[in-house]
Amino acid sequence: MIRIRVYGVSFAEGHTRFDGGQFRLTAEGHALSAPKGKDIVCAGVSVLVQSLARALVSHGVRIEIAKKDDGIEIGFDAGIGGKAGDDFTAGSVSMTLHGLMMMAESHPDHVDIEFDQTR
């Protein structure tokens, strides 16, 4: 099971709103829907999260990336204004969250996503 946790953002009715603090997205675990190297669920989640990281860096947002053996965490301070809180950043996060939610809906036995406002 891939466990995705999203902190510091509300995502209601498809709209992204940063809470003014730290945004964090973690994806950990393995889908185990196919043998290693052939798992399209793992590949889909990986591409979405890594594409978000690349888009934010290309846009000039200072992000933190922590790669782990079984996952990745990306984050940035959405409360500093500027590029970290602009429309491009919100749109990139929103598109990524839409994709991750679709993965969780299509593969509920392999992907779980949770939004946490307490971190």
Accessible surface in RSA format (square Angstrom, percent):
REM  Atomic radii and reference values for relative SASA: ProtOr
REM  Chains: A
REM  Algorithm: Lee & Richards
REM  Probe-radius: 1.40
REM  Slices: 20
REM RES _ NUM      All-atoms   Total-Side   Main-Chain    Non-polar    All polar
REM                ABS   REL    ABS   REL    ABS   REL    ABS   REL    ABS   REL
RES MET A   1    68.85  35.7  48.71  32.2  20.14  48.0  48.71  41.4  20.14  26.7
RES ILE A   2     7.09   4.0   7.09   5.3   0.00   0.0   7.09   5.1   0.00   0.0
RES ARG A   3   126.25  53.0 125.00  63.7   1.25   3.0  33.64  46.0  92.62  56.1
RES ILE A   4     0.00   0.0   0.00   0.0   0.00   0.0   0.00   0.0   0.00   0.0
RES ARG A   5    45.16  19.0  45.16  23.0   0.00   0.0  16.88  23.1  28.28  17.1
RES VAL A   6     0.00   0.0   0.00   0.0   0.00   0.0   0.00   0.0   0.00   0.0
RES TYR A   7    31.85  14.9  31.85  18.1   0.00   0.0   5.79   4.4  26.06  32.1
RES GLY A   8     2.64   3.3   0.00   N/A   2.64   3.3   2.13   5.8   0.52   1.2
RES VAL A   9     0.00   0.0   0.00   0.0   0.00   0.0   0.00   0.0   0.00   0.0
RES SER A  10    44.56  37.7  42.12  56.2   2.44   5.6  35.59  75.8   8.97  12.6
RES PHE A  11    31.56  15.8   5.26   3.3  26.29  68.4   6.04   3.7  25.51  73.0
RES ALA A  12    67.18  61.8  57.71  89.1   9.48  21.6  63.91  90.0   3.27   8.7
RES GLU A  13   167.21  96.0 125.88  95.2  41.33  98.4  59.96 116.0 107.25  87.6
RES GLY A  14    24.76  30.5   0.00   N/A  24.76  30.5   9.40  25.8  15.36  34.4
RES HIS A  15   133.18  72.8 128.56  89.4   4.62  11.8  84.00  86.6  49.18  57.2
RES THR A  16    24.60  17.5   1.45   1.5  23.16  55.2   1.45   1.9  23.16  35.0
RES ARG A  17   179.33  75.3 174.65  89.0   4.68  11.1  56.74  77.5 122.59  74.3
RES PHE A  18    32.65  16.3  15.21   9.4  17.44  45.4  15.21   9.2  17.44  49.9
RES ASP A  19    85.34  59.8  45.10  44.9  40.24  95.2  35.62  83.8  49.72  49.6
RES GLY A  20    48.08  59.3   0.00   N/A  48.08  59.3  28.85  79.2  19.24  43.1
RES GLY A  21    27.51  33.9   0.00   N/A  27.51  33.9  27.17  74.6   0.34   0.8
RES GLN A  22    86.23  48.2  75.75  55.4  10.48  24.9  49.12 104.6  37.11  28.1
RES PHE A  23     0.00   0.0   0.00   0.0   0.00   0.0   0.00   0.0   0.00   0.0
RES ARG A  24    37.75  15.9  37.75  19.2   0.00   0.0   5.32   7.3  32.43  19.7
RES LEU A  25     0.02   0.0   0.02   0.0   0.00   0.0   0.02   0.0   0.00   0.0
RES THR A  26    12.61   9.0  12.61  12.8   0.00   0.0   8.89  11.9   3.72   5.6
RES ALA A  27     6.79   6.2   5.48   8.5   1.31   3.0   5.85   8.2   0.94   2.5
RES GLU A  28    63.09  36.2  61.89  46.8   1.20   2.9  10.93  21.1  52.16  42.6
RES GLY A  29    24.16  29.8   0.00   N/A  24.16  29.8  14.60  40.1   9.55  21.4
RES HIS A  30    94.01  51.4  90.42  62.9   3.59   9.2  61.93  63.8  32.08  37.3
RES ALA A  31     1.96   1.8   0.00   0.0   1.96   4.5   0.00   0.0   1.96   5.2
RES LEU A  32   140.77  78.4 115.94  82.9  24.83  62.4 117.82  82.7  22.95  61.8
RES SER A  33    46.49  39.3  12.25  16.4  34.24  78.9  15.14  32.2  31.35  43.9
RES ALA A  34    37.43  34.4  19.31  29.8  18.12  41.2  29.92  42.1   7.51  19.9
RES PRO A  35    95.08  69.3  83.15  75.8  11.93  43.4  94.37  77.9   0.71   4.4
RES LYS A  36   206.77 100.9 172.60 105.9  34.17  81.4 122.34 110.1  84.43  89.9
RES GLY A  37    79.71  98.3   0.00   N/A  79.71  98.3  41.99 115.2  37.72  84.5
RES LYS A  38   151.94  74.1 133.09  81.7  18.85  44.9  87.87  79.1  64.07  68.3
RES ASP A  39    14.98  10.5   8.27   8.2   6.71  15.9   6.71  15.8   8.27   8.3
RES ILE A  40   133.94  76.2 128.56  95.8   5.38  13.0 128.97  92.9   4.96  13.5
RES VAL A  41     2.26   1.5   2.09   1.9   0.16   0.4   2.26   2.0   0.00   0.0
RES CYS A  42    29.47  22.3  28.75  32.1   0.72   1.7  19.43  49.2  10.04  10.8
RES ALA A  43    53.20  48.9  45.18  69.7   8.02  18.2  52.80  74.4   0.39   1.0
RES GLY A  44    21.05  26.0   0.00   N/A  21.05  26.0  20.26  55.6   0.79   1.8
RES VAL A  45     5.26   3.5   5.26   4.8   0.00   0.0   5.26   4.6   0.00   0.0
RES SER A  46    48.13  40.7  43.17  57.6   4.96  11.4  18.32  39.0  29.81  41.8
RES VAL A  47    94.72  62.3  91.21  82.6   3.51   8.4  94.66  82.2   0.06   0.2
RES LEU A  48    43.60  24.3  42.63  30.5   0.98   2.5  43.12  30.3   0.48   1.3
RES VAL A  49     0.51   0.3   0.51   0.5   0.00   0.0   0.51   0.4   0.00   0.0
RES GLN A  50    97.35  54.4  92.33  67.5   5.02  12.0  21.11  44.9  76.24  57.8
RES SER A  51    60.82  51.4  51.94  69.3   8.88  20.5  35.99  76.6  24.83  34.8
RES LEU A  52     3.44   1.9   0.33   0.2   3.11   7.8   3.00   2.1   0.44   1.2
RES ALA A  53     8.09   7.4   7.91  12.2   0.19   0.4   8.09  11.4   0.00   0.0
RES ARG A  54   184.87  77.6 177.96  90.7   6.92  16.5  58.60  80.1 126.28  76.5
RES ALA A  55    30.55  28.1  23.66  36.5   6.89  15.7  30.04  42.3   0.51   1.4
RES LEU A  56     0.03   0.0   0.03   0.0   0.00   0.0   0.03   0.0   0.00   0.0
RES VAL A  57    83.55  55.0  72.97  66.1  10.58  25.5  73.33  63.7  10.22  27.7
RES SER A  58    93.52  79.0  52.74  70.4  40.78  93.9  40.96  87.2  52.57  73.6
RES HIS A  59    42.81  23.4  33.55  23.3   9.27  23.7  28.61  29.5  14.20  16.5
RES GLY A  60    44.61  55.0   0.00   N/A  44.61  55.0  26.60  73.0  18.01  40.3
RES VAL A  61     7.56   5.0   0.29   0.3   7.27  17.5   2.59   2.3   4.96  13.5
RES ARG A  62   216.62  91.0 194.91  99.4  21.71  51.7  77.15 105.4 139.47  84.5
RES ILE A  63    30.12  17.1   2.43   1.8  27.69  66.7   2.78   2.0  27.33  74.2
RES GLU A  64   109.39  62.8 103.10  78.0   6.29  15.0  49.57  95.9  59.82  48.8
RES ILE A  65    81.84  46.6  47.17  35.1  34.67  83.6  47.49  34.2  34.35  93.2
RES ALA A  66    47.08  43.3  40.49  62.5   6.59  15.0  46.37  65.3   0.70   1.9
RES LYS A  67   159.82  78.0 127.03  77.9  32.79  78.1  73.08  65.8  86.74  92.4
RES LYS A  68    91.89  44.8  68.70  42.2  23.18  55.2  57.07  51.4  34.82  37.1
RES ASP A  69   156.99 110.0 120.27 119.7  36.72  86.8  42.33  99.6 114.66 114.3
RES ASP A  70    60.21  42.2  57.73  57.5   2.48   5.9  16.49  38.8  43.72  43.6
RES GLY A  71    21.24  26.2   0.00   N/A  21.24  26.2  14.11  38.7   7.13  16.0
RES ILE A  72    20.40  11.6  20.13  15.0   0.27   0.6  20.17  14.5   0.23   0.6
RES GLU A  73    28.09  16.1  27.55  20.8   0.54   1.3   6.75  13.1  21.34  17.4
RES ILE A  74     0.68   0.4   0.45   0.3   0.23   0.5   0.68   0.5   0.00   0.0
RES GLY A  75     0.94   1.2   0.00   N/A   0.94   1.2   0.00   0.0   0.94   2.1
RES PHE A  76     4.21   2.1   0.67   0.4   3.54   9.2   4.21   2.6   0.00   0.0
RES ASP A  77    48.88  34.2  44.32  44.1   4.55  10.8  12.76  30.0  36.12  36.0
RES ALA A  78     8.67   8.0   0.00   0.0   8.67  19.7   0.00   0.0   8.67  23.0
RES GLY A  79    43.60  53.8   0.00   N/A  43.60  53.8  11.46  31.4  32.14  72.0
RES ILE A  80   118.07  67.2  81.63  60.8  36.44  87.8  89.73  64.6  28.34  76.9
RES GLY A  81    35.27  43.5   0.00   N/A  35.27  43.5  32.33  88.7   2.94   6.6
RES GLY A  82    64.74  79.8   0.00   N/A  64.74  79.8  45.02 123.5  19.72  44.2
RES LYS A  83   107.90  52.6 102.42  62.8   5.48  13.0  59.91  53.9  47.99  51.1
RES ALA A  84     4.72   4.3   2.75   4.2   1.96   4.5   2.75   3.9   1.96   5.2
RES GLY A  85    37.64  46.4   0.00   N/A  37.64  46.4   8.80  24.2  28.84  64.6
RES ASP A  86    45.89  32.1  37.14  37.0   8.75  20.7  33.60  79.1  12.29  12.3
RES ASP A  87   130.98  91.7 120.55 120.0  10.43  24.7  38.26  90.0  92.72  92.5
RES PHE A  88    96.76  48.4  84.31  52.2  12.44  32.4  93.00  56.4   3.76  10.8
RES THR A  89     0.00   0.0   0.00   0.0   0.00   0.0   0.00   0.0   0.00   0.0
RES ALA A  90    22.95  21.1  22.44  34.6   0.51   1.2  22.83  32.2   0.12   0.3
RES GLY A  91    38.05  46.9   0.00   N/A  38.05  46.9  32.79  90.0   5.25  11.8
RES SER A  92    15.77  13.3   9.34  12.5   6.43  14.8   7.66  16.3   8.11  11.4
RES VAL A  93     0.08   0.1   0.08   0.1   0.00   0.0   0.08   0.1   0.00   0.0
RES SER A  94    17.04  14.4  17.04  22.7   0.00   0.0  10.07  21.4   6.97   9.8
RES MET A  95   142.09  73.6 137.06  90.7   5.04  12.0  99.64  84.7  42.46  56.2
RES THR A  96     6.79   4.8   6.23   6.3   0.56   1.3   0.70   0.9   6.09   9.2
RES LEU A  97     0.12   0.1   0.12   0.1   0.00   0.0   0.12   0.1   0.00   0.0
RES HIS A  98    78.93  43.1  78.00  54.2   0.92   2.4  48.95  50.5  29.97  34.9
RES GLY A  99    15.49  19.1   0.00   N/A  15.49  19.1  13.53  37.1   1.96   4.4
RES LEU A 100     0.00   0.0   0.00   0.0   0.00   0.0   0.00   0.0   0.00   0.0
RES MET A 101    59.24  30.7  58.74  38.9   0.50   1.2  57.84  49.2   1.39   1.8
RES MET A 102   123.87  64.2 122.76  81.2   1.11   2.6  97.83  83.2  26.04  34.5
RES MET A 103    34.11  17.7  33.07  21.9   1.03   2.5   6.69   5.7  27.41  36.3
RES ALA A 104    13.50  12.4  10.18  15.7   3.32   7.6  10.44  14.7   3.06   8.1
RES GLU A 105   125.02  71.8  98.05  74.2  26.97  64.2  50.83  98.3  74.19  60.6
RES SER A 106    78.54  66.4  46.83  62.5  31.71  73.1  26.70  56.9  51.84  72.6
RES HIS A 107    53.82  29.4  50.75  35.3   3.08   7.9  29.42  30.3  24.41  28.4
RES PRO A 108    89.24  65.0  74.85  68.2  14.38  52.3  76.09  62.8  13.15  81.7
RES ASP A 109   115.33  80.8  98.67  98.2  16.66  39.4  24.10  56.7  91.23  91.0
RES HIS A 110    47.66  26.0  47.66  33.1   0.00   0.0  26.31  27.1  21.35  24.8
RES VAL A 111     3.43   2.3   0.00   0.0   3.43   8.3   0.00   0.0   3.43   9.3
RES ASP A 112    55.42  38.8  53.12  52.9   2.30   5.4  11.86  27.9  43.56  43.4
RES ILE A 113    32.83  18.7  13.47  10.0  19.35  46.6  13.47   9.7  19.35  52.5
RES GLU A 114    83.24  47.8  79.57  60.2   3.67   8.7  25.84  50.0  57.41  46.9
RES PHE A 115    64.76  32.4  39.85  24.7  24.90  64.8  39.85  24.2  24.90  71.3
RES ASP A 116    36.37  25.5  32.47  32.3   3.90   9.2   7.66  18.0  28.71  28.6
RES GLN A 117    95.15  53.2  70.34  51.4  24.81  59.1  59.55 126.8  35.60  27.0
RES THR A 118   125.18  89.0  89.47  90.7  35.70  85.1  81.00 108.8  44.18  66.8
RES ARG A 119   163.53  68.7 101.14  51.6  62.39 148.5  64.08  87.6  99.44  60.3
END  Absolute sums over single chains surface
CHAIN  1 A     6847.1       5258.4       1588.6       3757.3       3089.7
END  Absolute sums over all chains
TOTAL          6847.1       5258.4       1588.6       3757.3       3089.7
